[in-house]
């Protein structure tokens, strides 16, 4: 039995019970015997707790109804019958089951080890404020929304330029000639001026320079980008809005905590690697 087959059992039980499949009474059932407190059913002397039924209903996210409660109980009874049958047939000793158990044990043990041995430094209020101040100091003055047409063939670019001069709509030509949406450029991009290499929002420097040099509505280019040519139209330009410290500090703290966790994990792995023999 592979992993997919194991995981599908619960789905099959739910489907069967949702369709109203009856749970046959065992020959030895004593219907007149009152159930113990807090027990919804007993399957071969194994109790099904009312809290298990409650938990299944809660996990479903549905409103509690007598019908839903009955369905949940049927599912738990069906699951218990199958578990008992598998145990009676000694499926628990099969190699496939042992591999799953060992994998689960390894994952659980590793998670606990990491929890006990990865100790990130606490993020201070001063670090959060310093990160905010750095972002504010390096924020772009403006955001730009530009359209881009990028082609590899110079003859195609000449055709595009001629069409624009004849009054063709830029976005129509972009849809016709671009091989990627908007030439691969995000609709809104933050850019500092003067444009510096490595601080272009992921854009090729010539494209970023062209965008920041244009007034809204203007078109620039063609621009050489490696083996391609591009034309840029600036649609809109707006001042960059930086959120207040109070609005940003929660997210910034979370980011710093993730970074601290990553540093602590890296330190632990490096320590273990230094003590290990690794052949690649």
WOFENBEL-V112106 format. One record per run of one state. SS is the DSSP state (H for helix, E for strand, L for the rest). FROM is the first residue (numbers start at 1). LEN is the number of residues. If there is no record, write none. Layout:
ss = [SS | SS]
from = [FROM | FROM]
len = [LEN | LEN]
//
This chain:
ss = [L | H | L | H | L | E | L | E | H | L | H | L | H | L | H | L | H | L | E | L | H | L | H | L | H | L | E | L | H | L | E | L | E | L | H | L]
from = [1 | 3 | 8 | 9 | 19 | 39 | 44 | 46 | 50 | 61 | 66 | 89 | 91 | 94 | 95 | 118 | 125 | 139 | 142 | 152 | 154 | 166 | 170 | 178 | 181 | 185 | 188 | 192 | 205 | 214 | 219 | 226 | 228 | 240 | 245 | 275]
len = [2 | 5 | 1 | 10 | 20 | 5 | 2 | 4 | 11 | 5 | 23 | 2 | 3 | 1 | 23 | 7 | 14 | 3 | 10 | 2 | 12 | 4 | 8 | 3 | 4 | 3 | 4 | 13 | 9 | 5 | 7 | 2 | 12 | 5 | 30 | 6]
//
